[in-house]
Amino acid sequence: MKIMRFLAALAFATGVAFGPPAKAADLYKTIVPYTPLTGATTPFWIAVEARIFQKYGLEVAPLFVSAGSSVIVPAMSSRQFDIGLASGAAVVLNRLGGGDLITIGAQTGVYTTDCFAKPEMRSVNDLKGKTVGVTRFGTSTHFAALSMLRSAGLKPTDVIFVQIGGSAEAIAGLTSGRVDAAMLGYPASEVALKKGFTQLSHLAKTENGAFPTTAIVARESWLRDAKNREIAGNFLRAFTEGLALAKSDATMSKKVLRKYTRVDDDAILQSTFEYYRQFFGETLKINERSYANLLQLVDHPKAKGADPRQFFDNTLVEQISR
């Protein structure tokens, strides 16, 4: 956790939006750890770069965590951060384990990760006995892979999962042959296609495509304070404006995607914008079905009988909508 504190300090030194903020002394400063490094995070990046958070009294420093939710969740539980962007799966695992993280908003409610494999592979069944790269066990990429295998009648033990890291590492793993397939989101998926790899799944469009891939997360104990609840509400207001731009403004979306993902191919960036605008919600309201589907995949004795509604709270989103 010392590394996280160092990175957090670095985030405020390097990661805040350009230019001097108006009335900086009056802004509430907060560091927000986030994952994934895909187009799913575009609304957040826009809210940072377009200085929308400042409009609502917040100075937000984004902090990308390459190890994903498996690092963000314990850091938030130990009160290093108040608000974070992680996977809904991480929230479920935290609460089933006695934690108090809660999802307060989500820009997507479907899988936005799919499987990309060596060119000779043509179906999910071809993955049997092969290696599949995921970010970390228990992350959205891992659960997306589990859902994909289930839909094809395969068991988790039919493949060999490799914890490979982020998108760049996954692409490198595919290229080097370290893994036979990897779970990727846009724009990395477009990069994989250009390199000749084959897309084996289209999970968002399947019958069980609802899934909490993204989650805006806070601690319930932190939200009990009225001032903190107001901060969270303002965070969601700014994020909602970023969401609207991510669905409508291709130029802004491609600008932040280029900066944060370091992909400079305009055609790939345009495809990424077009892909996510289909699946971004009109609001940040959380879909109960997405958590119900997730609970069917979680390997925990309490998961199957759990009420999906215990893992999210839509009251703040409903409040700002009014």
N, C-alpha and C positions, 0 to 999 in steps of 0.2 A: 504493500500500500504506500510505501515511501515514494516509489516511482510515480504512482498516481498523483501524489501531492506535488511532486516536481513538475509533472506534465500540466497539472492544473495551474500552477504559477506561470508556466510558459504560455499557456493558453491566453491569459490576460495580457501577456507581454506581446504576443504575436497574432492572436486570432480574432480580435475584435474588429468590427467593421471600420472602413476607411474614414479618416477625417476626425476632427474634434467634435464630440457629441454636444448638443445643446444642453446647457445646464447639467454638465456631467456630475457635479456634486450631488444633484438631487436624484440621480438614477440609482436604482437598486442593482448592484453588481452581482452577477451569478455566473458560474461556470457550468455548462451543460455538456456532459459526456454523451456521445452519440455513436450509434451504429445503425444501419450498415453504410458502407461507402458505395451506395448505388443511387439511382434516380429516386428511390423512395424517400430520400432525405432532402430532396429539392425544396419543398416548402420551408423547411427549417433554414436552409442555406439562404434562400431568398429573404426570409425575415431578418437574417443577420446582415446580409450585404446591402439590402435596401433600407436598412436602419428602421425597420418597422417596430422592432422591440423597443427602441428608444422612444417611439411615439407613445408607447404604453408604460413609460417610466422604468424600463429595464435596460441594463447594459449586459448583453449576453456574450460570453466568450465560448465558442464551440470547441469541444475537445474530442477529436476522433480517437476511439479506442479500438485498435486493430484486433485485439483478442475478443471483441464483441461483448455480448451481454454477460458472459461468464465472469468478466472483470467488473463491468459497470454495476451489476446488482450488489455484490458485496461492498463495493465502494459507497453506494447509496445507503445500504443498510447500516454502515458504520458512520453515516452522517457526513461524509466528505462532500456530497452533492445533494441538493434538494430536489431537483428536477433532472430527468435524464430521458434519452431516447434509446429504447432497447426493444427486444422482442416480447410479444405477449407471452410466449412460452416461458421466458425467464420470470415473469411475474407469477405465473401459475406455480412454477417450481419453488419460488421463494415463499409464497403463501402456504403451499402444502407443507413446507418445512418449518412453518411457524413465523415467517416474516410478515411485514406489514406493507409491502409495496403494493400499489394499486394503479391500474391503468386509468388515466383521466381523459384520454383522447387518443385517436388513431386516424392517420391520414389514409390508410388502406385497410381493408378488411378481408383481403384475399391473398393467396400465395403470389408473390412477385419474384419467386426464385424457381428456376427450372434446371433440368439436367442436361449437360452438354458432354458428349462422349467422343471417343475416337471415331473417325469416319466410317470404319467397317461395321460399327454397331448401328442397328436400325430400329431396335425396339428396347423397351425396358427389360424384357426377358433376357436380352443379350448381356445384361449386367451380372447375371448369376456367376458367382465365383470371382468377380472383378473388384477392383478398388474404386471407391467413390469418395471424392474429397468434399468435406464439409468444413465450415469455419471452426467450430468446436462442438462437442457433444452437448445436446440440450439447447442449441441455438435454432433459429428459424430455418437455416439451411439443413440442419440435421432432421428436423421434423418434416420439412418438405420432402426430403429423401424417403423418410419412413412412409409418408402418405403415398408417394409415387410407387413404392414397392408394394404397398397394400393393394393399390388399385390394379396392379398387374398380377396379384395372387402370390407375390413373393414375401418371404419373411426377412426381418432385419439381418438374420444370420446368413442369408443367401449371398450377401455382399460383404466386402471388407471395408469398413469406414476408416478414413484417414483424416485426422484433424490437421488441416493444411494451412489454416489462416485465412486472410482476406482474399479479395478478388484477384489482386496481382499475383499472390502466391498460388492461387488456384489455376490461373492461366499458365503460369510457369510450370506447375505440376503437370498439366495436360500436355504442354509443349515438350517437356523433357521425358514424358512417359512415366513419371512417378505415380500418377493415378490414371486409371482408364476413363474416368468420368468425374465431373465436378458439378456441384450445385452453384449456379451463378444467377445474379440479377443484372439488369441493364445498368450501365453500358457494357459491362464485362461480357455479357452474353453475346452482344453484337460483335465484340472483338473476337470471341471464340468462333462465331460463325464465319467471320472473314478469314480466319486461320484454317478453315476447312473442317471444323468439328461439327458434329451432328446434334441437333436438339431432339431429345428423346421424350420430353414431357411438355405439357401446356396446362399446368395445374390450376391456374386461375379460372380456366374455362370448364373445369370438370364439375361433376355433381357436388363433390365435397370440397370445392375450391375456396370456400370461406375459411379464413385463417388469420389470426392476429400477428401477421408478419411484423408490423410496426406498432409501437406503443409509446405514448407519452406517459412517463411514470413518475410517481411521487410517493412519499411515505404517508400513510394515513395519519400517523402521529403528528407529522409536520403540518398536515392540512387542518388539524383541529384548531390551530391558532387562526383567528380571523384575518390577521395581517398576512399570514402566509397564504391563506386561501385567496385573498385578493391578488397576491403576486401570481399565484397559479392561474387565476382567471385572466389576468393581463397577458400572461405567457400564451395562453390558448387564443386570446383575441389576436395577438400578433401572428401566431402560427396560422390561424384561419385566413388572415389576409395573404400570408405567404402561400397557402394552399390554393387560394383563388388565382393567384398569379401563376403558380405552377401548372394550372390547368388551362390557362389562357394566353400566357406570354411566352412564346417560344424563344424570343431573343434573350430575355432575362434567365429563363431556365437553362439555356445552353451556356450562358455566361458563367453561372455558378457551377454547373456540371463540369465545364472545362477547368475551372479553378480547383475544385475539390477532388475530382476523380482523375485529373491530369490526362484525360482523353481529349485529343485535339482534332479528331476527325469529325467534321461538321455533319456528315451523313449519319454517323453513329449517334451523335448528340441529338440530331433531329429525330431519329428513330426512338431514342430513349424518351424524349419529350412526348412523342405520339403514343408510346406504349403506356406510360404512367398516367397520362391524362384520361385514359380509359378507366383506370382503377382507383384514382384518387376520388375520395368522397366529396360531396358538396359541403359537408361539415365534418367535424372531427368526432361525430357520434360513433360509439363503439357498437359493433354488431355482435349480439349475443351468440349467434350461430357460430361465429368464428371461434369462440372459446369452447363451445360444445364440441366442435370437431377436434380441437386440440386435445381435450380431455380424453378422447378415445385413443390417442397416441401416447399419452404420458405413462411411463412405467413407474407408477407410484400406487401404493395400496389405497390411498384416499381419492385417487383421481376419478375412477369410474362412477362413484356415487356423489361427486361434488357438484354443487350448483354453479353453473357458469357465471351467474351474476355476482358471485363473491369475489371475482377477480377484476372487476371494473366498476367504475362509477361515472355515469353520464350526467350527473347533476350540474357540474361546472359548465359543461358544453351546452346543456339546456339553458342554463342561466345566462350565458353570454349571447345565446341565440335570441333570447327575449330582449 
